[in-house]
Structures are given as C-alpha cells and as structure tokens.
Amino acid sequence: MTSSRDIPSYRQATAAVLSAAQPLEKCEAAARAYQMLADGRVSSDHDAGNPPPDRPARPKKPELLPPNQVPRRRLGTPEGRFALLHAVAHIELNAIDLAFDMAGRFASEIDSLGLDAGHFVEDWFCVGADEARHFKLLHDALVEYGGGYGDLPAHDGLWQIAADTSDSVLARLAIAPMVLEARGLDVTPGMIEKFEKIGDDKNASRLTVIYRDEVGHVEKGVFWFNAVCQAKKLVPEPTFRSLVRSRFAGQLKPPFNQDARRRANLTPEYYDTFVQS
C-alpha cells in the first residue's frame, strides 16, 4: 500500500522534470509527472518541497550562444531544414521546463489569490507533457536527417526570459504563453507550408501537431492571466501591454495570425497597439 508520504507534492514532481539533464529523460519525466497527477498520485500540498531551481538541468550540448550569434540557414537545403527543426526542438525542450517551472513556482501565489491552484498545476503539467511529446517528434525528425539534438548551437534567450519573470506569475503568463507561444502561432503555418512545398509531408505533419496544440497552450495562458488580473482587480489588456513593455526586450512583430490567436482568446485588444506603422 502506498502511504501519503510516498506521494510527491507538486514541487517534488516538478523537480523530477527540472533535474533531468538528458532531453529524452526529461520528456519521460514530464509524461510521468502528468500521468501521476491525472491518476491522483501527486499531493495537492503545493508548499511541500523546495521551490524550482533558478536554472533547470541541461545536456552538455548544444552550445548556447547569444541569439544574434546563432547561424541561420535556408530551408532550400537539407542542412537548412535540419537547422530549422533543431531550433524548434530547442524551443520545445525549453518549453517543457517553462511549463513545469510555472506550476512549481507559482502555485502558492495562485492559491493565495483564492484561485484553484490544483487546476493551475494540472494545466501546466498538461502543457509540459505536450511539449515533451513535441520534442520527441522533432528528435525523431533530426535522427532521420542523420543527426540529433545538440549538433548545432542554440541560444539561451528563452530561459533568460524565465529568469526575468521568476518574481511574478502575471509577468510569466504575459511573456511565456501570450508573447512567445503566440509568436509560434504566427510563424508555424509558414514553416508547414515550406515543408509541404518541398514534398516533406512527414515534417509538415509534425509541425501541424505542434501548431494545433500550441493554440491550447496560449489559451491556458490567457485564461490564467485574466483570472489573476480579476483576482487583483486589474484590467487584463492594458496590464498585458504594460508588462510586455517593461518585461520583454524584443518586439511583437506583425503579421499576426488573427484566426489562431482568436481561437486562443488572445484578441487584438491585447496586442494591436504594438503594431509599428
């Protein structure tokens, strides 16, 4: 018989993911954590265990460079297609940690606001498991090209954003799902189309799976951002714009995928004032 002491807390389940250095081990830990939560084998004591580390475990490769030093290649060559898939795989690996860090770091704040911390954790464990599945799809694609994740340099911008928003659930929700993942909704259809044009339907299908799931991830971000704003008596749209201006060093770049953003409840009122004339 399993005792209550054998059941991990949210933070302990999160730690198992964040402490896994090898990518496929991290993916397995993410899937296992979400399944345990779904089976009721994770304690609802969100304060038990240590807060997430400042930085999750990472493999020795890829080499991490400043974003402007990462080489870019064109999709017209196999090397260019491998580079694109490698870059997306790197994003998905970071996204696993971002989702589980969200759950482990901010569940207590969500609870203190009178919101449902269990629902919050379940949503972000689900997102993390999705991101793990996405990474494995891209891992398979890289292997089919004769390589693997880590063969090319990548940038550390995503985790820098996580560090910069570690003090505020509103800031993290605004920047991670509502800016970064929403950007994926804007650019992924173009990538899918390019793979289709060269007859690579297999990788087009992989990217389509990722694209469809990301709509739901952005939707979860919008839901929790609005819920926290309501609990704090803040108006969501201007609060989002203020946080983006103060916490995001980049720019929101049109054209925006209005259809996908609307399906995720990320309406133009949040971001339309960022469009440069």
Contacts in CASP RR format, 6 or more apart in sequence:
PFRMAT RR
TARGET T0000
AUTHOR 0000-0000-0000
METHOD contacts of the structure
MODEL  1
MTSSRDIPSYRQATAAVLSAAQPLEKCEAAARAYQMLADGRVSSDHDAGN
PPPDRPARPKKPELLPPNQVPRRRLGTPEGRFALLHAVAHIELNAIDLAF
DMAGRFASEIDSLGLDAGHFVEDWFCVGADEARHFKLLHDALVEYGGGYG
DLPAHDGLWQIAADTSDSVLARLAIAPMVLEARGLDVTPGMIEKFEKIGD
DKNASRLTVIYRDEVGHVEKGVFWFNAVCQAKKLVPEPTFRSLVRSRFAG
QLKPPFNQDARRRANLTPEYYDTFVQS
2 41 0 8 1.000
4 43 0 8 1.000
7 41 0 8 1.000
7 42 0 8 1.000
7 43 0 8 1.000
8 16 0 8 1.000
8 36 0 8 1.000
8 41 0 8 1.000
8 42 0 8 1.000
8 43 0 8 1.000
9 42 0 8 1.000
9 43 0 8 1.000
9 45 0 8 1.000
9 46 0 8 1.000
9 47 0 8 1.000
9 48 0 8 1.000
9 49 0 8 1.000
10 42 0 8 1.000
10 43 0 8 1.000
10 44 0 8 1.000
10 45 0 8 1.000
10 46 0 8 1.000
10 48 0 8 1.000
10 103 0 8 1.000
10 104 0 8 1.000
10 107 0 8 1.000
10 118 0 8 1.000
10 121 0 8 1.000
11 46 0 8 1.000
11 47 0 8 1.000
11 48 0 8 1.000
11 49 0 8 1.000
11 50 0 8 1.000
11 51 0 8 1.000
11 52 0 8 1.000
11 104 0 8 1.000
11 107 0 8 1.000
12 48 0 8 1.000
12 49 0 8 1.000
13 33 0 8 1.000
13 36 0 8 1.000
13 37 0 8 1.000
13 42 0 8 1.000
13 125 0 8 1.000
14 33 0 8 1.000
14 52 0 8 1.000
14 100 0 8 1.000
14 101 0 8 1.000
14 103 0 8 1.000
14 104 0 8 1.000
15 49 0 8 1.000
15 50 0 8 1.000
15 52 0 8 1.000
16 29 0 8 1.000
16 32 0 8 1.000
16 33 0 8 1.000
17 26 0 8 1.000
17 29 0 8 1.000
17 30 0 8 1.000
17 33 0 8 1.000
17 56 0 8 1.000
17 96 0 8 1.000
17 97 0 8 1.000
17 100 0 8 1.000
17 128 0 8 1.000
18 52 0 8 1.000
18 53 0 8 1.000
18 56 0 8 1.000
18 57 0 8 1.000
18 97 0 8 1.000
18 100 0 8 1.000
18 101 0 8 1.000
19 53 0 8 1.000
19 56 0 8 1.000
19 57 0 8 1.000
20 26 0 8 1.000
20 28 0 8 1.000
20 29 0 8 1.000
20 57 0 8 1.000
21 57 0 8 1.000
21 58 0 8 1.000
21 59 0 8 1.000
22 59 0 8 1.000
23 59 0 8 1.000
23 93 0 8 1.000
23 135 0 8 1.000
23 139 0 8 1.000
23 149 0 8 1.000
24 136 0 8 1.000
24 139 0 8 1.000
26 57 0 8 1.000
26 93 0 8 1.000
26 96 0 8 1.000
26 97 0 8 1.000
26 132 0 8 1.000
27 96 0 8 1.000
27 132 0 8 1.000
27 133 0 8 1.000
27 135 0 8 1.000
27 136 0 8 1.000
28 132 0 8 1.000
30 96 0 8 1.000
30 100 0 8 1.000
30 128 0 8 1.000
30 129 0 8 1.000
30 131 0 8 1.000
30 132 0 8 1.000
31 129 0 8 1.000
31 132 0 8 1.000
31 133 0 8 1.000
33 42 0 8 1.000
33 100 0 8 1.000
33 125 0 8 1.000
33 129 0 8 1.000
34 125 0 8 1.000
34 126 0 8 1.000
34 128 0 8 1.000
34 129 0 8 1.000
35 129 0 8 1.000
36 42 0 8 1.000
37 121 0 8 1.000
37 122 0 8 1.000
37 125 0 8 1.000
38 122 0 8 1.000
44 117 0 8 1.000
44 118 0 8 1.000
46 104 0 8 1.000
46 107 0 8 1.000
46 108 0 8 1.000
46 111 0 8 1.000
46 117 0 8 1.000
46 118 0 8 1.000
46 121 0 8 1.000
47 108 0 8 1.000
51 104 0 8 1.000
51 105 0 8 1.000
52 100 0 8 1.000
52 101 0 8 1.000
52 104 0 8 1.000
52 105 0 8 1.000
54 163 0 8 1.000
54 166 0 8 1.000
55 159 0 8 1.000
55 163 0 8 1.000
56 97 0 8 1.000
56 101 0 8 1.000
56 159 0 8 1.000
59 149 0 8 1.000
59 150 0 8 1.000
61 150 0 8 1.000
61 151 0 8 1.000
62 86 0 8 1.000
62 90 0 8 1.000
62 149 0 8 1.000
62 150 0 8 1.000
62 151 0 8 1.000
62 152 0 8 1.000
62 153 0 8 1.000
62 154 0 8 1.000
63 153 0 8 1.000
63 154 0 8 1.000
64 153 0 8 1.000
64 154 0 8 1.000
64 155 0 8 1.000
64 156 0 8 1.000
65 153 0 8 1.000
65 154 0 8 1.000
65 155 0 8 1.000
65 156 0 8 1.000
66 155 0 8 1.000
67 155 0 8 1.000
67 157 0 8 1.000
69 153 0 8 1.000
69 155 0 8 1.000
70 87 0 8 1.000
70 153 0 8 1.000
70 154 0 8 1.000
70 155 0 8 1.000
71 83 0 8 1.000
71 152 0 8 1.000
71 153 0 8 1.000
72 83 0 8 1.000
73 79 0 8 1.000
73 80 0 8 1.000
73 83 0 8 1.000
73 84 0 8 1.000
74 80 0 8 1.000
75 81 0 8 1.000
75 84 0 8 1.000
75 194 0 8 1.000
75 195 0 8 1.000
75 198 0 8 1.000
76 198 0 8 1.000
78 145 0 8 1.000
81 145 0 8 1.000
81 195 0 8 1.000
81 198 0 8 1.000
81 200 0 8 1.000
81 203 0 8 1.000
82 142 0 8 1.000
82 145 0 8 1.000
82 147 0 8 1.000
82 151 0 8 1.000
82 152 0 8 1.000
83 152 0 8 1.000
84 191 0 8 1.000
85 138 0 8 1.000
85 141 0 8 1.000
85 142 0 8 1.000
85 145 0 8 1.000
85 203 0 8 1.000
86 142 0 8 1.000
86 148 0 8 1.000
86 149 0 8 1.000
86 150 0 8 1.000
86 151 0 8 1.000
86 152 0 8 1.000
86 154 0 8 1.000
87 152 0 8 1.000
87 154 0 8 1.000
88 138 0 8 1.000
88 191 0 8 1.000
88 207 0 8 1.000
88 210 0 8 1.000
89 135 0 8 1.000
89 138 0 8 1.000
89 139 0 8 1.000
89 141 0 8 1.000
89 142 0 8 1.000
89 149 0 8 1.000
90 149 0 8 1.000
90 154 0 8 1.000
90 155 0 8 1.000
91 158 0 8 1.000
92 131 0 8 1.000
92 134 0 8 1.000
92 135 0 8 1.000
92 138 0 8 1.000
92 210 0 8 1.000
93 131 0 8 1.000
93 135 0 8 1.000
93 149 0 8 1.000
94 158 0 8 1.000
94 159 0 8 1.000
95 127 0 8 1.000
95 128 0 8 1.000
95 131 0 8 1.000
95 134 0 8 1.000
95 158 0 8 1.000
95 181 0 8 1.000
96 128 0 8 1.000
96 131 0 8 1.000
96 132 0 8 1.000
96 135 0 8 1.000
97 159 0 8 1.000
97 162 0 8 1.000
98 158 0 8 1.000
98 162 0 8 1.000
98 176 0 8 1.000
99 124 0 8 1.000
99 125 0 8 1.000
99 127 0 8 1.000
99 128 0 8 1.000
99 131 0 8 1.000
100 124 0 8 1.000
100 125 0 8 1.000
100 128 0 8 1.000
101 162 0 8 1.000
102 124 0 8 1.000
102 127 0 8 1.000
102 169 0 8 1.000
102 172 0 8 1.000
102 173 0 8 1.000
102 176 0 8 1.000
103 120 0 8 1.000
103 121 0 8 1.000
103 124 0 8 1.000
103 125 0 8 1.000
104 121 0 8 1.000
105 166 0 8 1.000
105 169 0 8 1.000
105 172 0 8 1.000
106 120 0 8 1.000
106 169 0 8 1.000
106 172 0 8 1.000
107 117 0 8 1.000
107 118 0 8 1.000
107 120 0 8 1.000
107 121 0 8 1.000
108 117 0 8 1.000
109 169 0 8 1.000
110 116 0 8 1.000
110 117 0 8 1.000
110 120 0 8 1.000
110 169 0 8 1.000
110 224 0 8 1.000
110 228 0 8 1.000
111 117 0 8 1.000
113 228 0 8 1.000
113 231 0 8 1.000
113 232 0 8 1.000
114 231 0 8 1.000
115 227 0 8 1.000
115 228 0 8 1.000
115 231 0 8 1.000
120 224 0 8 1.000
123 220 0 8 1.000
123 223 0 8 1.000
123 224 0 8 1.000
124 220 0 8 1.000
127 217 0 8 1.000
127 220 0 8 1.000
130 213 0 8 1.000
130 217 0 8 1.000
134 209 0 8 1.000
134 210 0 8 1.000
134 213 0 8 1.000
135 149 0 8 1.000
137 206 0 8 1.000
137 209 0 8 1.000
137 210 0 8 1.000
138 149 0 8 1.000
138 206 0 8 1.000
139 148 0 8 1.000
139 149 0 8 1.000
141 202 0 8 1.000
141 203 0 8 1.000
141 206 0 8 1.000
142 148 0 8 1.000
142 149 0 8 1.000
142 151 0 8 1.000
158 180 0 8 1.000
161 175 0 8 1.000
161 176 0 8 1.000
161 180 0 8 1.000
161 248 0 8 1.000
162 172 0 8 1.000
162 176 0 8 1.000
164 171 0 8 1.000
164 175 0 8 1.000
164 247 0 8 1.000
165 171 0 8 1.000
165 172 0 8 1.000
165 174 0 8 1.000
165 175 0 8 1.000
165 176 0 8 1.000
165 247 0 8 1.000
166 172 0 8 1.000
169 224 0 8 1.000
169 228 0 8 1.000
170 225 0 8 1.000
170 228 0 8 1.000
170 229 0 8 1.000
170 232 0 8 1.000
170 234 0 8 1.000
170 239 0 8 1.000
170 243 0 8 1.000
171 243 0 8 1.000
171 247 0 8 1.000
173 221 0 8 1.000
173 224 0 8 1.000
173 225 0 8 1.000
173 228 0 8 1.000
174 225 0 8 1.000
174 239 0 8 1.000
174 240 0 8 1.000
174 243 0 8 1.000
174 244 0 8 1.000
174 247 0 8 1.000
174 248 0 8 1.000
175 243 0 8 1.000
175 244 0 8 1.000
175 247 0 8 1.000
175 248 0 8 1.000
177 217 0 8 1.000
177 218 0 8 1.000
177 220 0 8 1.000
177 221 0 8 1.000
177 222 0 8 1.000
178 218 0 8 1.000
178 221 0 8 1.000
178 222 0 8 1.000
178 225 0 8 1.000
178 240 0 8 1.000
178 266 0 8 1.000
178 270 0 8 1.000
179 244 0 8 1.000
179 248 0 8 1.000
179 252 0 8 1.000
181 214 0 8 1.000
181 217 0 8 1.000
181 218 0 8 1.000
182 218 0 8 1.000
182 261 0 8 1.000
182 264 0 8 1.000
182 266 0 8 1.000
182 271 0 8 1.000
183 252 0 8 1.000
183 253 0 8 1.000
184 211 0 8 1.000
184 214 0 8 1.000
185 211 0 8 1.000
185 214 0 8 1.000
185 215 0 8 1.000
185 218 0 8 1.000
185 257 0 8 1.000
185 260 0 8 1.000
185 261 0 8 1.000
185 264 0 8 1.000
186 253 0 8 1.000
186 255 0 8 1.000
186 256 0 8 1.000
186 257 0 8 1.000
186 260 0 8 1.000
188 207 0 8 1.000
188 210 0 8 1.000
188 211 0 8 1.000
188 214 0 8 1.000
189 211 0 8 1.000
189 257 0 8 1.000
189 260 0 8 1.000
191 207 0 8 1.000
192 204 0 8 1.000
192 207 0 8 1.000
192 208 0 8 1.000
192 211 0 8 1.000
195 201 0 8 1.000
195 203 0 8 1.000
195 204 0 8 1.000
195 207 0 8 1.000
196 204 0 8 1.000
211 260 0 8 1.000
215 260 0 8 1.000
215 263 0 8 1.000
215 264 0 8 1.000
216 264 0 8 1.000
218 261 0 8 1.000
218 264 0 8 1.000
218 266 0 8 1.000
219 263 0 8 1.000
219 264 0 8 1.000
219 265 0 8 1.000
219 266 0 8 1.000
222 264 0 8 1.000
222 265 0 8 1.000
222 266 0 8 1.000
223 265 0 8 1.000
225 236 0 8 1.000
225 240 0 8 1.000
226 236 0 8 1.000
229 235 0 8 1.000
229 236 0 8 1.000
229 239 0 8 1.000
230 236 0 8 1.000
236 270 0 8 1.000
237 269 0 8 1.000
237 270 0 8 1.000
240 270 0 8 1.000
240 271 0 8 1.000
241 270 0 8 1.000
241 271 0 8 1.000
241 273 0 8 1.000
241 274 0 8 1.000
244 252 0 8 1.000
244 271 0 8 1.000
244 274 0 8 1.000
251 274 0 8 1.000
251 276 0 8 1.000
252 271 0 8 1.000
252 274 0 8 1.000
252 275 0 8 1.000
254 275 0 8 1.000
254 276 0 8 1.000
256 268 0 8 1.000
256 271 0 8 1.000
258 268 0 8 1.000
261 267 0 8 1.000
261 268 0 8 1.000
END
